[in-house]
């Protein structure tokens, strides 16, 4: 163990005790405090040479472990309920849906995961006659997806699958008292496994219809999967006959459109033609769940101890959740039964040069354990990342200047401090769109009239997205020209991709139209200089937002200035999220901010946000602008049933043109994600779709340990100086005390 | 004394009903049951049917305070307020809106809160009283003057600054202890040093001044002058007489917070990643989990009332003149 205190070489010698009392006090105390600090620190570090400020146990030093964090506890880990990215970060690595996204290839490509191949839809007409693959959507009554599962896949060791000596399930008939002393899934003594079978996937599909599980995609899938709605009704009726919380045995119910064909094959029948269905097969909703797990967790006493499938998943993926204490830590460990998958050997151009394919052919996963620690605040997280205690980090606005700098050419590069630490920066454009929406039902900004359209175009030109991105997002974003982000089929780059109503092409790049052009459009809309031409009253528009606080105020002031450029007054109506949702749902907004992150990489998942039949006011759909255009809606129905092709691209181009013309949104920006990782982390590549990327990553624990020790040497001299200063300042007080004690009472 | 305590417990019942009513009203003014359902079900693809089912399962489909559809007592009992409040009085907190057992969560999380709050309380009390006595001893000298100046300065600094500054200085620059985190058992020690230190230091300004005021008031009394006139040393005067007689105002502020130590600190737990009841409450408020908010407010009220009763009892221990009559 090394100590870097300068005092170590400057301790007073024996002669110190011969000096006057104050000096003895000073040096004696400093020495004592110094020794005490050393002893305490030695206790903390366990004399192991580990840094004192290491928040991880010393026993983990040198371990093949990835350290990450979570800021809020996941609400659901049940794949039938989970639908947010912070939950997918866990269950994406635990469950194994039939398909997954290729980790490296772009555009995103589906590949088999537990399936042997990506299923191709088989089309049938209403009479059950097989149709060719090129069949038109109007002729297709049903699409069948036949999915073959690889034999030999095993579940993680789990007590729900444990058997006793007689081969019966060990924990399926628990008696009162059996759960005494059991507080988590790891407290069960026995575990077991079994082979993954097609029936487990079918069981999970039935769980979508479970009346108590509230799957967010039940309504959507009920429209497509044959028999799912009927099953939901049947299960709801059955549940009514059960006592409160009683076990609803799904194995006694069938869903007519989903059948097990053999031990490793099942078929899903979907109404009509729905090419996007395969994307859903890569989401946790379609992961396998063994019926034994439902039976195991439904036993009396389990829920009271918070031992549920929603808390302790049972999967076949590369990792299993071994610690679930969302108040402090969650730990994924390598599933000892996972095998058969190797690191990919192909990627997009540049991946090989970047060293991302060096591990091609090696067995996955590489890392033994992933430790997620609760970290609610950004500042401690960032500091611990810089100390080497977290392996990767995003960049917040607070830390942006510390992490990143811009070159003279406007390129983004790491700051010198980050480079010195060997940190790497990865950037990617997120499959997300942020927009300012107009409520098309509003008499002022909405409607399909020329007046409303010109007003919206004028506002679209006036709001300088480039400036917004530069000021408020540190350049992390690209102005959007339409609803479809880069990397998604249908996105157009360059001149043919610009929004001609807001931009013009100049010097090989899009240039925002001038504010004079916007003013001219405003005048044509009947608001010259921002005043109503008939009444002379200034135009006042309302913007509803959930943004509050000092940062939001700066942003909203900026927005007000953009409107002032047109002479239009902007009233900001800040409201909480609940009220905001309520107002949007009832159509009581004029303009609002929202965003959307893609479920899957298909233009349908963005264009449906403006599909008329999904109007928020009329149908509680996701079309918050309540936009309706007959041609757009017709093309949407046509486009959504097509596979990617030049014809589909042509239709999308037309749809995007309609949207740009009608301008129901101010197309704001597509955010750019910046992430950092240390030199000991390998094989990281941003992937906006895959949620199972942990298995590809690799760490170099020896390098990490070395760097941590180098960066975190304790610095003790300031503590010693502080102690000395305190001691010195006490000397006069002690002298005064003694003098007072000795003096006689005053007359 | 027993009859006094029983009487106080009965007095507590209407107070707790009132607290429940106020919590209920405040919560449901801001959040409707629909909002709660949406908060739990997520943002994407939430249908009115799903919201309806969620409410029905948890009993949030009923009227808030008065059920005009129900007959007799049902008009009051078949309401959200009645059904959600009555069980609290037997400490059955039920399940959170996320489905977890609240009693279990409280039992497991309170130890983490206590692990910080208790040392901060004890070390802090010792430090504040020591500093205050020191300043009282050196009253009207440079020690007292600069001590008060330092106290005012320390009072003026935001608690958040102590936390962030402390983490940066001790955890980042000096590399002496972890910046944040928590572990169980003896391993928790290294994580507790910094929050306890910051907890104590951040309270020095206000608390030392408060105790100094109490001691100075006591020092100026006649019996102290008499004690000095008898020739007692200043130390003896301070510790045997002044401290003992200043205990009533000290206990008023101290004993009442002892039961509340279980409730934890809202900000410190978030910044230090301590999985206590403070962060539990904050999480519940953020996720609009009424069941947890209601349970924590109720528990806080009960503990506060217990604290007040303990305070009254403690008066009899330090001042024989106080009687429960």
Interface residues (C-beta under 8 A of the other chain):
Chain A: X37 X41 X43 X44 X51 X52 X53 X54 X55 X57 X72 X73 X75 X83 X84 X211 X212 X214 X216 X217 X218 X219 X220 X303 X304 X305 X306 X308 X310 X311 X325 X327 X328 X373 X374 X375 X376 X377 X379 X380 X383 X384 X386 X387 X389 X576 X578 X581 X582 X599 X620 X622 X712 X713 X714 X715 X716 X718 X719 X732 X733 X736 X737 X740 X741 X745
Chain B: X30 X31 X32 X34 X35 X38 X39 X40 X41 X42 X44 X45 X46 X47 X48 X49 X50 X53 X54 X57 X95 X98 X99 X100 X101 X104 X105 X108 X109 X112 X134 X137 X138 X141 X143 X164 X167 X168 X171 X172 X173 X174 X175 X176 X177 X178 X179 X180 X181 X182 X183 X187 X189 X190 X191 X228 X229 X233 X234 X235 X270 X271 X272 X273 X275 X279 X280 X283 X286 X287 X288
